[in-house]
Amino acid sequence: MIKEKQTCEQVIDSHMKDRNVYLEELNDIIGDVDSTPEQTEEALNELSEFPAHIESFKVIKITLSGGGPADWIEVKVDEDGDVMGMTYHYADWFDHADRKIYSDSYLWDFAMQIVDNY
């Protein structure tokens, strides 16, 4: 029998819970007065080596409508000011959806005019 691959939406909650448990266990070792210095040092090393990569970027939010429903564009910009991507958001009461904006759309062109003058 072939097992069907789960989507990210189906597994994200359990994966996030597992990450949280792992970090909590490390924190407990570090904060426990009964931990040996070796255990504490090992936990601190694991914690410092845990991130695979750390990056910094800025998000510029361009609000198109403030509510009832709301929509906006988020532009992700790297440290050099280069646009990394854009996302269109639409939100109504207790509901939200977003979509990637492609560079061949007028939404992209519109946002780029604002970002260039920001």
N, CA, C and O atoms as a DFTB+ gen file, in Angstrom:
472 C
 N C O
     1  1       0.837      -1.175       0.000
     2  2       0.000       0.000       0.000
     3  2       0.885       1.243       0.000
     4  3       1.825       1.342       0.789
     5  1       0.584       2.188      -0.885
     6  2       1.339       3.430      -0.978
     7  2       0.699       4.465      -0.057
     8  3      -0.498       4.740      -0.138
     9  1       1.523       5.027       0.817
    10  2       1.043       6.049       1.738
    11  2       1.040       7.396       1.024
    12  3       2.044       7.790       0.430
    13  1      -0.083       8.096       1.081
    14  2      -0.202       9.404       0.424
    15  2       0.584      10.453       1.204
    16  3       0.480      10.549       2.427
    17  1       1.364      11.231       0.476
    18  2       2.168      12.289       1.093
    19  2       1.253      13.391       1.625
    20  3       0.348      13.849       0.928
    21  1       1.496      13.807       2.857
    22  2       0.707      14.877       3.459
    23  2       1.204      16.234       2.989
    24  3       2.382      16.402       2.673
    25  1       0.301      17.192       2.947
    26  2       0.669      18.551       2.582
    27  2       1.261      19.255       3.794
    28  3       1.119      18.805       4.931
    29  1       1.917      20.355       3.523
    30  2       2.481      21.166       4.614
    31  2       1.368      21.642       5.545
    32  3       1.552      21.671       6.762
    33  1       0.220      22.016       4.987
    34  2      -0.919      22.472       5.802
    35  2      -1.353      21.376       6.776
    36  3      -1.795      21.673       7.885
    37  1      -1.230      20.113       6.367
    38  2      -1.640      18.998       7.222
    39  2      -0.628      18.690       8.325
    40  3      -1.009      18.162       9.370
    41  1       0.638      19.004       8.119
    42  2       1.660      18.619       9.099
    43  2       2.230      19.781       9.909
    44  3       2.975      19.555      10.863
    45  1       1.895      21.013       9.548
    46  2       2.562      22.158      10.188
    47  2       2.337      22.215      11.696
    48  3       3.269      22.518      12.440
    49  1       1.126      21.932      12.161
    50  2       0.855      22.031      13.602
    51  2       1.684      21.028      14.404
    52  3       2.238      21.380      15.446
    53  1       1.776      19.786      13.931
    54  2       2.552      18.790      14.672
    55  2       4.051      19.099      14.606
    56  3       4.775      18.881      15.578
    57  1       4.512      19.604      13.468
    58  2       5.932      19.954      13.341
    59  2       6.279      21.119      14.270
    60  3       7.315      21.105      14.934
    61  1       5.408      22.123      14.310
    62  2       5.640      23.270      15.195
    63  2       5.646      22.823      16.656
    64  3       6.460      23.298      17.448
    65  1       4.740      21.909      17.016
    66  2       4.689      21.389      18.385
    67  2       5.984      20.655      18.720
    68  3       6.529      20.828      19.810
    69  1       6.484      19.832      17.784
    70  2       7.741      19.108      18.015
    71  2       8.911      20.065      18.221
    72  3       9.739      19.847      19.105
    73  1       8.986      21.121      17.413
    74  2      10.054      22.124      17.571
    75  2       9.974      22.784      18.944
    76  3      10.988      22.988      19.610
    77  1       8.749      23.114      19.355
    78  2       8.557      23.764      20.646
    79  2       8.988      22.850      21.794
    80  3       9.640      23.303      22.734
    81  1       8.626      21.568      21.721
    82  2       9.004      20.607      22.763
    83  2      10.527      20.488      22.840
    84  3      11.092      20.484      23.933
    85  1      11.195      20.391      21.686
    86  2      12.651      20.286      21.646
    87  2      13.309      21.491      22.322
    88  3      14.205      21.331      23.151
    89  1      12.857      22.701      21.964
    90  2      13.435      23.912      22.554
    91  2      13.117      24.022      24.040
    92  3      13.943      24.502      24.815
    93  1      11.941      23.586      24.439
    94  2      11.585      23.598      25.859
    95  2      12.485      22.647      26.653
    96  3      12.904      22.967      27.765
    97  1      12.777      21.482      26.079
    98  2      13.671      20.526      26.748
    99  2      15.068      21.118      26.935
   100  3      15.669      20.968      27.999
   101  1      15.584      21.789      25.905
   102  2      16.895      22.442      26.033
   103  2      16.853      23.524      27.101
   104  3      17.766      23.631      27.920
   105  1      15.791      24.328      27.093
   106  2      15.639      25.396      28.082
   107  2      15.579      24.830      29.496
   108  3      16.153      25.401      30.424
   109  1      14.878      23.699      29.657
   110  2      14.788      23.076      30.981
   111  2      16.160      22.624      31.469
   112  3      16.475      22.773      32.650
   113  1      16.973      22.078      30.580
   114  2      18.322      21.645      30.961
   115  2      19.152      22.853      31.376
   116  3      19.848      22.816      32.392
   117  1      19.078      23.917      30.592
   118  2      19.879      25.112      30.873
   119  2      19.468      25.761      32.186
   120  3      20.315      26.265      32.923
   121  1      18.173      25.751      32.482
   122  2      17.682      26.418      33.686
   123  2      17.619      25.543      34.926
   124  3      17.268      26.026      36.002
   125  1      17.951      24.270      34.794
   126  2      17.846      23.335      35.916
   127  2      19.121      23.365      36.748
   128  3      20.211      23.116      36.234
   129  1      18.982      23.672      38.036
   130  2      20.150      23.729      38.922
   131  2      20.783      22.348      39.108
   132  3      21.944      22.249      39.507
   133  1      20.021      21.272      38.818
   134  2      20.555      19.918      38.956
   135  2      21.296      19.450      37.709
   136  3      21.891      18.373      37.722
   137  1      21.274      20.229      36.638
   138  2      22.013      19.866      35.431
   139  2      23.509      20.019      35.681
   140  3      23.949      20.956      36.347
   141  1      24.268      19.097      35.144
   142  2      25.718      19.204      35.277
   143  2      26.213      20.306      34.350
   144  3      25.522      20.666      33.397
   145  1      27.393      20.842      34.613
   146  2      27.948      21.839      33.692
   147  2      28.076      21.305      32.260
   148  3      27.890      22.047      31.296
   149  1      28.394      20.009      32.131
   150  2      28.510      19.406      30.807
   151  2      27.155      19.376      30.090
   152  3      27.073      19.672      28.898
   153  1      26.089      19.016      30.827
   154  2      24.743      18.997      30.234
   155  2      24.320      20.400      29.801
   156  3      23.752      20.588      28.725
   157  1      24.602      21.359      30.640
   158  2      24.252      22.745      30.321
   159  2      25.014      23.226      29.098
   160  3      24.438      23.849      28.205
   161  1      26.307      22.939      29.058
   162  2      27.122      23.356      27.912
   163  2      26.642      22.687      26.629
   164  3      26.570      23.331      25.583
   165  1      26.316      21.410      26.702
   166  2      25.825      20.692      25.517
   167  2      24.488      21.275      25.036
   168  3      24.268      21.435      23.836
   169  1      23.609      21.585      25.981
   170  2      22.317      22.181      25.616
   171  2      22.503      23.564      25.001
   172  3      21.819      23.909      24.037
   173  1      23.417      24.355      25.543
   174  2      23.696      25.675      24.978
   175  2      24.278      25.556      23.574
   176  3      23.939      26.346      22.692
   177  1      25.151      24.576      23.361
   178  2      25.719      24.348      22.025
   179  2      24.638      23.933      21.037
   180  3      24.598      24.431      19.912
   181  1      23.764      23.024      21.451
   182  2      22.666      22.595      20.571
   183  2      21.776      23.771      20.219
   184  3      21.348      23.914      19.074
   185  1      21.501      24.607      21.198
   186  2      20.645      25.773      20.980
   187  2      21.285      26.751      20.005
   188  3      20.608      27.293      19.131
   189  1      22.588      26.978      20.152
   190  2      23.256      27.931      19.263
   191  2      23.417      27.379      17.846
   192  3      23.485      28.150      16.888
   193  1      23.478      26.062      17.705
   194  2      23.631      25.450      16.389
   195  2      22.298      25.069      15.751
   196  3      22.275      24.586      14.619
   197  1      21.199      25.278      16.453
   198  2      19.885      24.855      15.976
   199  2      19.423      25.566      14.703
   200  3      18.934      24.899      13.791
   201  1      19.557      26.898      14.602
   202  2      19.096      27.533      13.356
   203  2      19.971      27.115      12.175
   204  3      21.199      27.147      12.256
   205  1      19.319      26.723      11.073
   206  2      20.062      26.370       9.861
   207  2      20.591      27.630       9.182
   208  3      21.635      27.599       8.530
   209  1      19.871      28.728       9.337
   210  2      20.248      29.983       8.691
   211  2      19.445      31.107       9.338
   212  3      18.291      30.914       9.724
   213  1      20.047      32.254       9.452
   214  2      19.352      33.440       9.976
   215  2      19.523      34.544       8.956
   216  3      20.639      34.829       8.519
   217  1      18.424      35.164       8.577
   218  2      18.497      36.270       7.634
   219  2      17.635      37.422       8.144
   220  3      16.717      37.238       8.943
   221  1      17.952      38.578       7.669
   222  2      17.226      39.773       8.066
   223  2      16.659      40.431       6.820
   224  3      17.323      40.501       5.785
   225  1      15.442      40.906       6.923
   226  2      14.824      41.624       5.828
   227  2      13.779      42.579       6.383
   228  3      13.391      42.499       7.549
   229  1      13.343      43.464       5.538
   230  2      12.340      44.450       5.915
   231  2      11.066      44.141       5.148
   232  3      11.121      43.719       3.993
   233  1       9.920      44.349       5.784
   234  2       8.640      44.196       5.113
   235  2       7.982      45.567       5.035
   236  3       7.798      46.241       6.049
   237  1       7.634      45.963       3.832
   238  2       6.906      47.215       3.619
   239  2       5.456      46.832       3.377
   240  3       5.155      46.072       2.457
   241  1       4.563      47.354       4.195
   242  2       3.134      47.049       4.067
   243  2       2.443      48.225       3.396
   244  3       2.515      49.356       3.875
   245  1       1.776      47.950       2.289
   246  2       1.024      48.964       1.553
   247  2      -0.455      48.637       1.739
   248  3      -0.975      47.724       1.098
   249  1      -1.128      49.375       2.608
   250  2      -2.533      49.119       2.899
   251  2      -3.400      49.726       1.808
   252  3      -3.323      50.922       1.528
   253  1      -4.222      48.890       1.199
   254  2      -5.113      49.343       0.134
   255  2      -6.504      49.647       0.680
   256  3      -7.173      50.569       0.215
   257  1      -6.934      48.866       1.668
   258  2      -8.229      49.072       2.315
   259  2      -8.093      48.648       3.767
   260  3      -7.559      47.578       4.061
   261  1      -8.583      49.497       4.681
   262  2      -8.352      49.269       6.100
   263  2      -9.302      48.333       6.795
   264  3      -9.009      47.909       7.913
   265  1     -10.414      47.987       6.208
   266  2     -11.306      47.084       6.906
   267  2     -12.654      46.955       6.241
   268  3     -13.100      47.814       5.480
   269  1     -13.274      45.853       6.558
   270  2     -14.624      45.552       6.113
   271  2     -14.827      45.309       4.644
   272  3     -15.746      45.917       4.093
   273  1     -14.086      44.501       3.957
   274  2     -12.847      43.786       4.261
   275  2     -11.603      44.642       4.026
   276  3     -11.678      45.739       3.473
   277  1     -10.470      44.119       4.456
   278  2      -9.189      44.812       4.288
   279  2      -8.348      44.088       3.243
   280  3      -8.463      42.875       3.068
   281  1      -7.496      44.853       2.549
   282  2      -6.507      44.222       1.683
   283  2      -5.243      45.060       1.665
   284  3      -5.280      46.281       1.823
   285  1      -4.131      44.380       1.469
   286  2      -2.837      45.061       1.487
   287  2      -1.807      44.236       0.724
   288  3      -2.003      43.059       0.421
   289  1      -0.715      44.904       0.433
   290  2       0.429      44.266      -0.214
   291  2       1.596      44.312       0.765
   292  3       1.875      45.353       1.359
   293  1       2.271      43.186       0.930
   294  2       3.502      43.151       1.710
   295  2       4.659      42.917       0.751
   296  3       4.659      41.966      -0.031
   297  1       5.645      43.805       0.829
   298  2       6.828      43.715      -0.015
   299  2       8.015      43.356       0.880
   300  3       8.328      44.081       1.824
   301  1       8.665      42.252       0.582
   302  2       9.818      41.790       1.352
   303  2      11.075      42.302       0.660
   304  3      11.305      42.022      -0.516
   305  1      11.899      43.067       1.414
   306  2      13.084      43.716       0.859
   307  2      14.311      43.260       1.645
   308  3      14.287      43.241       2.876
   309  1      15.395      42.890       0.934
   310  2      16.605      42.457       1.622
   311  2      17.411      43.657       2.122
   312  3      17.021      44.809       1.925
   313  1      18.529      43.370       2.765
   314  2      19.352      44.415       3.374
   315  2      19.924      45.399       2.352
   316  3      20.274      46.526       2.704
   317  1      20.019      44.978       1.088
   318  2      20.535      45.849       0.028
   319  2      19.431      46.670      -0.633
   320  3      19.704      47.478      -1.521
   321  1      18.189      46.468      -0.206
   322  2      17.066      47.191      -0.793
   323  2      16.444      46.508      -1.990
   324  3      15.561      47.069      -2.639
   325  1      16.901      45.285      -2.293
   326  2      16.344      44.539      -3.417
   327  2      15.062      43.820      -2.989
   328  3      15.000      43.247      -1.901
   329  1      14.049      43.853      -3.843
   330  2      12.776      43.199      -3.543
   331  2      12.949      41.687      -3.662
   332  3      13.392      41.177      -4.691
   333  1      12.593      40.983      -2.593
   334  2      12.696      39.532      -2.550
   335  2      11.389      38.859      -2.954
   336  3      11.383      37.694      -3.351
   337  1      10.290      39.591      -2.852
   338  2       8.983      39.028      -3.176
   339  2       7.881      39.910      -2.652
   340  3       8.105      40.815      -1.848
   341  1       6.666      39.623      -3.132
   342  2       5.488      40.385      -2.709
   343  2       4.331      39.431      -2.485
   344  3       4.220      38.392      -3.137
   345  1       3.475      39.806      -1.551
   346  2       2.297      39.016      -1.237
   347  2       1.087      39.935      -1.122
   348  3       1.151      40.984      -0.481
   349  1      -0.018      39.533      -1.749
   350  2      -1.292      40.244      -1.627
   351  2      -2.096      39.557      -0.528
   352  3      -2.211      38.331      -0.510
   353  1      -2.656      40.356       0.397
   354  2      -3.449      39.834       1.514
   355  2      -4.870      40.366       1.434
   356  3      -5.097      41.524       1.083
   357  1      -5.814      39.511       1.763
   358  2      -7.224      39.875       1.816
   359  2      -7.779      39.316       3.115
   360  3      -7.634      38.126       3.396
   361  1      -8.422      40.183       3.921
   362  2      -8.920      39.739       5.225
   363  2     -10.307      40.295       5.486
   364  3     -10.592      41.466       5.233
   365  1     -11.153      39.431       5.994
   366  2     -12.475      39.819       6.456
   367  2     -12.594      39.278       7.882
   368  3     -11.676      38.618       8.368
   369  1     -13.666      39.540       8.529
   370  2     -13.807      39.152       9.925
   371  2     -13.377      37.712      10.147
   372  3     -13.976      36.790       9.593
   373  1     -12.339      37.513      10.958
   374  2     -11.842      36.211      11.392
   375  2     -11.454      35.295      10.219
   376  3     -11.486      34.072      10.354
   377  1     -11.096      35.871       9.094
   378  2     -10.694      35.099       7.931
   379  2      -9.588      35.859       7.199
   380  3      -9.576      37.090       7.195
   381  1      -8.679      35.138       6.594
   382  2      -7.539      35.758       5.921
   383  2      -7.017      34.813       4.842
   384  3      -6.997      33.596       5.023
   385  1      -6.603      35.380       3.742
   386  2      -5.946      34.615       2.681
   387  2      -4.864      35.484       2.068
   388  3      -4.955      36.711       2.091
   389  1      -3.842      34.845       1.518
   390  2      -2.805      35.612       0.836
   391  2      -2.332      34.852      -0.391
   392  3      -2.446      33.629      -0.476
   393  1      -1.797      35.613      -1.338
   394  2      -1.299      35.047      -2.583
   395  2      -0.005      35.748      -2.978
   396  3       0.168      36.947      -2.762
   397  1       0.887      34.973      -3.556
   398  2       2.121      35.517      -4.097
   399  2       1.772      36.438      -5.267
   400  3       0.906      36.120      -6.082
   401  1       2.456      37.584      -5.340
   402  2       2.297      38.494      -6.476
   403  2       3.461      38.250      -7.425
   404  3       4.618      38.243      -7.005
   405  1       3.160      38.053      -8.682
   406  2       4.196      37.794      -9.676
   407  2       4.637      39.090     -10.343
   408  3       3.870      40.046     -10.444
   409  1       5.881      39.103     -10.793
   410  2       6.485      40.330     -11.323
   411  2       5.850      40.798     -12.630
   412  3       6.132      41.913     -13.067
   413  1       5.016      40.001     -13.262
   414  2       4.364      40.416     -14.497
   415  2       2.956      40.987     -14.267
   416  3       2.171      41.106     -15.208
   417  1       2.642      41.340     -13.002
   418  2       1.307      41.866     -12.704
   419  2       1.348      43.368     -12.426
   420  3       2.394      43.924     -12.092
   421  1       0.205      44.001     -12.569
   422  2       0.102      45.430     -12.281
   423  2       0.235      45.708     -10.787
   424  3       0.695      46.783     -10.403
   425  1      -0.162      44.752      -9.933
   426  2       0.035      44.933      -8.494
   427  2       1.530      45.067      -8.185
   428  3       1.928      45.893      -7.363
   429  1       2.354      44.249      -8.848
   430  2       3.805      44.326      -8.663
   431  2       4.320      45.696      -9.087
   432  3       5.066      46.350      -8.359
   433  1       3.903      46.119     -10.287
   434  2       4.355      47.416     -10.810
   435  2       3.949      48.552      -9.876
   436  3       4.742      49.452      -9.596
   437  1       2.707      48.500      -9.398
   438  2       2.193      49.523      -8.487
   439  2       3.039      49.573      -7.209
   440  3       3.471      50.643      -6.779
   441  1       3.268      48.397      -6.610
   442  2       4.042      48.337      -5.365
   443  2       5.469      48.791      -5.586
   444  3       6.045      49.446      -4.717
   445  1       6.056      48.458      -6.731
   446  2       7.439      48.864      -7.015
   447  2       7.559      50.394      -7.091
   448  3       8.566      50.962      -6.668
   449  1       6.539      51.048      -7.626
   450  2       6.569      52.520      -7.675
   451  2       6.614      53.090      -6.264
   452  3       7.329      54.057      -6.000
   453  1       5.858      52.493      -5.369
   454  2       5.839      52.973      -3.982
   455  2       7.159      52.654      -3.300
   456  3       7.723      53.516      -2.626
   457  1       7.663      51.444      -3.457
   458  2       8.926      51.020      -2.826
   459  2      10.077      51.888      -3.325
   460  3      10.932      52.296      -2.538
   461  1      10.106      52.170      -4.618
   462  2      11.184      52.989      -5.180
   463  2      11.198      54.400      -4.602
   464  3      12.251      55.035      -4.538
   465  1      10.045      54.886      -4.186
   466  2       9.944      56.236      -3.633
   467  2       9.906      56.245      -2.111
   468  3       9.789      57.311      -1.506
   469  1      10.001      55.083      -1.484
   470  2       9.875      54.947      -0.019
   471  2      11.157      55.346       0.659
   472  3      11.247      55.300       1.886
